[in-house]
């Protein structure tokens, strides 16, 4: 019996990892490009990050995805950060450059690439949330040269700190629905499958067909925010686009290859 022996090893670290579709995407990608590699899920408790990074260097592992709760703590064990990882203040991608471990962040691509075809019509954007995902969202939106970015968050001080750091504006949480926006991006967990699923993070009274609503939540695929936005004729973008594009960007970093975006999307939607 022939046993597959990969030339390269990749994987994802996080906790928990029961929901991750990263192995599905990347192993499919390796097969598409005839790359002898395998991508695995490595559930890693917060207190085990140092041990993992020792393993990363000694196996060696060719590259890794990093997800919650390690995106910040992993930076203590990296030789060099890319400029965008520095700007975001978090890492979601590890790879080797010569003998150095490099930390990068492709979450910005997960925000910017689905919006790129529409960015010419976006002058005024509202970002909901001030957590880790929102940092990547701001950098992604700024890369599209969007002129006016506002942040709203239930904890006003967190929105204020982020707004000051990235030189954008804040909107009071209670007033977030008072204005019309060309783009609304939800970076919170509100609407996510489970106890938060029925919560809409946005008041949509002033939004219409000229508003794009992008929900970074991808489970469920159609969140209450997207459902109510569609009812108001807004253009909606599903959270699976965030996962897809950050993953495609990771694959390009690791292999130099571009995967077929349409085929990759079909693969992920078949799992959902």
C-alpha positions as CSV (number, residue, x, y, z in Angstrom):
1,X,0.0,0.0,0.0
2,X,1.3,3.4,-0.9
3,X,1.4,5.9,2.0
4,X,1.3,9.6,1.1
5,X,4.4,11.3,2.5
6,X,4.1,15.1,2.2
7,X,7.2,17.3,1.6
8,X,5.7,20.1,3.6
9,X,3.6,20.5,6.7
10,X,1.2,23.3,7.4
11,X,-1.6,23.8,9.9
12,X,-3.8,26.0,12.1
13,X,-3.4,26.8,15.8
14,X,-6.3,28.1,17.9
15,X,-8.7,27.1,20.6
16,X,-11.2,25.8,20.0
17,X,-10.9,24.6,16.4
18,X,-13.9,22.4,15.9
19,X,-15.5,24.8,13.3
20,X,-12.4,25.6,11.2
21,X,-12.7,25.1,7.4
22,X,-9.0,25.9,6.9
23,X,-7.9,22.3,6.4
24,X,-10.6,21.9,3.8
25,X,-9.5,24.9,1.8
26,X,-5.8,24.4,1.9
27,X,-5.6,20.7,1.4
28,X,-7.9,21.2,-1.6
29,X,-5.5,23.9,-2.8
30,X,-2.5,21.6,-2.5
31,X,-4.3,19.0,-4.6
32,X,-5.2,21.5,-7.2
33,X,-1.6,22.6,-7.6
34,X,-0.1,19.1,-7.2
35,X,1.9,20.3,-4.2
36,X,3.0,17.5,-1.9
37,X,1.9,19.1,1.4
38,X,-0.7,18.5,4.1
39,X,-2.5,21.0,6.3
40,X,-3.7,20.0,9.8
41,X,-5.7,21.4,12.7
42,X,-3.6,21.8,15.9
43,X,-5.9,22.7,18.8
44,X,-3.6,24.8,21.1
45,X,-4.5,26.1,24.5
46,X,-3.3,29.6,25.4
47,X,-0.7,28.3,27.8
48,X,0.8,26.1,25.1
49,X,1.8,28.7,22.6
50,X,5.4,28.7,23.6
51,X,5.7,24.9,23.2
52,X,4.0,25.1,19.8
53,X,6.4,27.7,18.5
54,X,9.3,25.5,19.7
55,X,7.7,22.7,17.7
56,X,7.2,25.0,14.7
57,X,10.9,25.7,14.6
58,X,12.2,22.2,15.2
59,X,9.9,19.9,13.1
60,X,10.0,22.1,11.0
61,X,6.6,23.3,10.0
62,X,6.5,25.3,6.7
63,X,3.7,27.6,7.7
64,X,0.7,28.1,9.9
65,X,-2.5,29.9,10.3
66,X,-3.1,31.6,13.6
67,X,-6.6,32.2,15.0
68,X,-8.2,33.1,18.3
69,X,-6.8,33.3,21.0
70,X,-3.2,33.4,19.7
71,X,-3.1,36.3,17.2
72,X,-1.4,38.6,19.6
73,X,0.5,36.3,22.0
74,X,2.2,34.5,19.1
75,X,4.0,37.8,18.3
76,X,6.4,37.2,21.2
77,X,7.9,34.2,19.4
78,X,8.3,35.6,15.9
79,X,11.6,36.9,14.4
80,X,10.0,39.6,12.2
81,X,6.6,41.2,11.5
82,X,5.4,42.4,8.1
83,X,4.3,46.1,7.9
84,X,0.6,45.1,7.8
85,X,1.0,42.8,10.8
86,X,2.6,45.7,12.7
87,X,-0.2,48.1,11.6
88,X,-2.9,45.6,12.7
89,X,-1.1,44.6,15.9
90,X,-1.9,40.9,15.3
91,X,-0.7,37.9,13.3
92,X,-2.8,35.3,11.4
93,X,-0.1,33.8,9.2
94,X,3.4,32.3,9.9
95,X,6.0,31.4,7.3
96,X,9.7,31.1,6.9
97,X,12.0,33.6,5.1
98,X,15.5,32.1,5.0
99,X,16.0,31.2,8.7
100,X,13.5,33.6,10.2
101,X,9.9,33.1,11.2
102,X,7.8,35.9,9.7
103,X,4.4,37.0,11.1
104,X,1.9,38.4,8.6
105,X,-1.8,39.2,8.6
106,X,-4.0,38.4,5.7
107,X,-7.3,39.4,7.4
108,X,-6.9,42.7,5.7
109,X,-7.4,41.0,2.3
110,X,-10.5,39.3,3.8
111,X,-12.0,42.7,4.2
112,X,-10.6,44.6,1.2
113,X,-10.8,42.1,-1.6
114,X,-14.6,41.5,-1.5
115,X,-15.1,45.3,-1.4
116,X,-12.6,46.2,-4.1
117,X,-15.1,46.0,-7.0
118,X,-17.4,48.4,-5.1
119,X,-15.0,50.8,-3.4
120,X,-15.4,53.6,-5.9
121,X,-19.0,54.2,-4.6
122,X,-17.9,54.1,-0.9
123,X,-17.1,57.5,0.6
124,X,-18.5,57.0,4.1
125,X,-18.2,53.7,6.0
126,X,-19.2,52.5,9.5
127,X,-17.4,49.8,11.2
128,X,-19.3,48.0,14.0
129,X,-17.0,46.7,16.8
130,X,-13.6,47.5,18.3
131,X,-12.1,44.0,18.8
132,X,-9.3,42.2,17.1
133,X,-11.1,41.8,13.8
134,X,-11.9,45.5,13.7
135,X,-8.2,46.4,13.6
136,X,-7.7,44.3,10.4
137,X,-11.0,45.8,9.0
138,X,-9.7,49.4,9.5
139,X,-6.4,48.6,7.7
140,X,-8.3,46.9,4.9
141,X,-10.7,49.8,4.5
142,X,-7.9,52.3,4.6
143,X,-6.1,50.3,1.9
144,X,-9.1,51.0,-0.4
145,X,-8.7,54.7,0.1
146,X,-12.1,55.1,1.7
147,X,-12.3,58.8,2.8
148,X,-14.5,58.7,5.9
149,X,-14.4,55.8,8.4
150,X,-16.4,55.7,11.6
151,X,-16.3,53.2,14.4
152,X,-19.1,52.3,16.8
153,X,-18.9,50.0,19.7
154,X,-21.0,49.1,22.8
155,X,-18.0,50.1,24.9
156,X,-17.3,53.7,23.8
157,X,-13.8,53.9,25.2
158,X,-12.6,51.0,23.1
159,X,-14.0,52.6,20.0
160,X,-12.3,55.9,21.0
161,X,-8.9,54.2,21.6
162,X,-9.0,52.5,18.2
163,X,-10.2,55.7,16.4
164,X,-7.3,57.7,17.9
165,X,-4.8,55.0,16.9
166,X,-5.9,54.8,13.3
167,X,-7.0,58.4,12.9
168,X,-10.7,57.7,12.2
169,X,-13.9,58.9,13.9
170,X,-16.4,57.4,16.4
171,X,-20.1,57.2,16.4
172,X,-22.0,56.8,19.7
173,X,-23.5,53.3,19.9
174,X,-27.0,54.6,20.6
175,X,-26.8,56.9,17.5
176,X,-25.3,54.3,15.0
177,X,-28.5,54.2,13.0
178,X,-29.0,57.9,12.6
179,X,-27.0,58.4,9.4
180,X,-26.8,56.9,5.9
181,X,-23.6,55.0,5.1
182,X,-22.3,53.8,1.8
183,X,-20.8,50.8,3.6
184,X,-21.4,49.0,6.9
185,X,-19.1,46.3,8.2
186,X,-19.9,44.2,11.2
187,X,-16.8,42.9,13.0
188,X,-18.6,41.8,16.1
189,X,-19.9,38.4,17.0
190,X,-23.5,39.7,17.1
191,X,-25.6,37.5,14.8
192,X,-23.3,34.5,15.2
193,X,-24.8,31.0,15.4
194,X,-25.8,30.3,19.0
195,X,-27.1,32.6,21.7
196,X,-26.2,35.7,19.7
197,X,-27.9,34.6,16.4
198,X,-31.0,36.7,16.7
199,X,-29.2,39.9,17.5
200,X,-28.9,42.5,14.7
201,X,-25.9,44.8,15.5
202,X,-27.1,47.6,13.3
203,X,-30.2,49.9,13.2
204,X,-31.0,50.0,9.4
205,X,-33.7,52.7,9.3
206,X,-31.6,55.1,7.2
207,X,-30.0,52.5,4.8
208,X,-31.1,51.7,1.3
209,X,-30.1,50.3,-2.1
210,X,-27.0,52.6,-2.0
211,X,-25.7,50.9,1.1
212,X,-23.3,47.9,1.1
213,X,-23.6,45.7,4.2
214,X,-20.7,43.3,4.9
215,X,-21.1,40.9,7.8
216,X,-17.8,39.2,8.8
217,X,-19.8,36.5,10.6
218,X,-20.1,33.5,8.4
219,X,-22.1,31.1,10.6
220,X,-24.9,31.3,9.8
221,X,-24.3,32.3,6.2
222,X,-27.3,34.6,6.2
223,X,-27.2,36.5,9.5
224,X,-30.1,38.6,10.8
225,X,-28.1,41.7,9.7
226,X,-27.8,40.5,6.1
227,X,-31.4,39.3,6.0
228,X,-32.8,42.7,7.2
229,X,-30.4,44.6,5.0
230,X,-31.5,42.6,1.9
231,X,-35.1,43.5,2.8
232,X,-34.1,47.1,2.5
233,X,-32.5,46.5,-0.9
234,X,-29.0,47.0,0.4
235,X,-26.2,45.1,-1.3
236,X,-25.0,42.3,1.0
237,X,-21.7,40.5,1.3
238,X,-21.6,37.3,3.3
239,X,-18.9,36.6,5.9
240,X,-17.6,33.5,4.0
241,X,-15.9,36.1,1.7
242,X,-13.7,37.2,4.7
243,X,-12.6,33.6,5.3
244,X,-12.1,32.9,1.6
245,X,-10.0,35.8,0.8
246,X,-7.7,35.7,3.8
247,X,-7.2,32.0,3.1
248,X,-6.4,32.6,-0.6
249,X,-3.9,35.2,0.5
250,X,-2.3,32.8,2.9
251,X,-2.0,30.1,0.2
252,X,-0.3,32.6,-2.1
253,X,2.2,33.5,0.6
254,X,3.1,29.9,1.3
255,X,3.1,28.5,-2.3
256,X,3.3,31.4,-4.7
257,X,0.1,30.1,-6.4
258,X,-3.3,31.8,-6.9
259,X,-6.2,29.4,-6.3
260,X,-9.4,29.6,-8.4
261,X,-11.6,31.9,-6.4
262,X,-14.8,30.7,-7.8
263,X,-14.0,27.0,-7.3
264,X,-12.8,27.7,-3.7
265,X,-16.0,29.6,-2.9
266,X,-18.1,26.7,-4.2
267,X,-16.1,24.3,-2.0
268,X,-16.6,26.3,1.1
269,X,-20.3,26.9,0.5
270,X,-20.8,23.1,0.0
271,X,-19.5,22.6,3.5
272,X,-21.7,25.3,5.0
